[in-house]
């Protein structure tokens, strides 16, 4: 058992292999943090049933699929294409960073923090 303490909460990471957590993708790690801190009942259930890693991997897959779709929509709506990348790479890079941030925020709100 290992405890992670902060000012407001104490969460126990029981039967969780830290190296497994290190291999998780961005969205799965965010979901793990969320259920540990905000949905302890779900966390305890997943641990007790031995389903935590399978659940987090499924979340990662679903979130990645949504992220890719959102990126595609933003790229099309904002006309960020290969031509822009060739003619104005600085603007293309700037817009892609914004699109990446917006897409991540969308997925976090729609899947991870629910």
N, C-alpha and C positions, 0 to 999 in steps of 0.2 A: 504494500500500500504506500501511496505517496500522496501528500496533500499539497495543494496549490492554494496559498492564502493571498487574499487581497483585503482591502479595508472593509468590504461589505459582505464577503462570502467566503466560504471554505468548501472547496470541491474535492472530493476524493477520486483519484484516478486508480480504480481497483481493477486488477486483471487486464490492464491495458499495456501492451508492449510499446514502449516509447519509440522503438525503431520502426514499428508498423505505422505509428502516427506520422513519423518523419517522411514516410513514403507517400502519404496522402496528397492529393491535389489541393489546390488553393480553396476550392469551394467546399470540399470535404473537411478540411481543417477548420474553415469558418463555421461550418455546421456543428462540428465537434465542440468548438468553443461555445457556441450558442447553447447547445443542449446541456453542456456542463454547467453553465452559468445561469441559464434561464428556464430550463425544463429538466430539472433533476429527476422527476419521475420517469421521463422517457429515457434518460441516460441510465438510470438504475435498472430499468426493465431490459434495455438492450444489453447491458452487461450481464444481468442475471440469465438471460436467454442465450448468451454467447453470440449475439447477432450484431454487435456494434460495428465491426469492420465491414461486414457485408452491407449493412445499412449505409455506412459512410461511402462505400464504393458506389452504391446505387445512386446516392445523392450526387456524387461527383459526375457520374455519367449523365444524369438528367440535367444537371446544371450546365455542363459543357455543351450539351445539345442546344439548350436554350441560349447560351452565350453566343454560340456560332450563328444561330438564327438572328439574334438581335444585331450582331455585328453586320451581317449581310443586309439587314433592313436599313441600318444607319448608313452603311457605305452606299447603298443604292439611293436612299433619300437625299443624301448630302453630295451626291455625284463625286465621290472620292474613288477615282479609278486609276488604271495603269497610266493613262495619258497624263493625269495630274502628277503622278509619281515621277514621270520623265521630265515634264516641263517645269514643275515647281515642287521639288522634293522636300523643301523645308515646310511648305504649307501642307503637303500630303502627310508628312510625319506628325506635324502638330495636330491635324484633324484625326489621324489614326489614334493618337494618344487620348484625345478627347472621346472618341468613339469607344475605345477600350475601357476607359473609366466609366462612361455612361452605361455600357453593356454590363460591366461587373456590378455596378450599383443596382441595375434593374434585376439581375439574377439574385443578388443578395436579398433584395426586398421581396421578390416573388417566390423564392424557394428556400433560401437559407434561414431567414429570420422569421419564418412562420411556424 
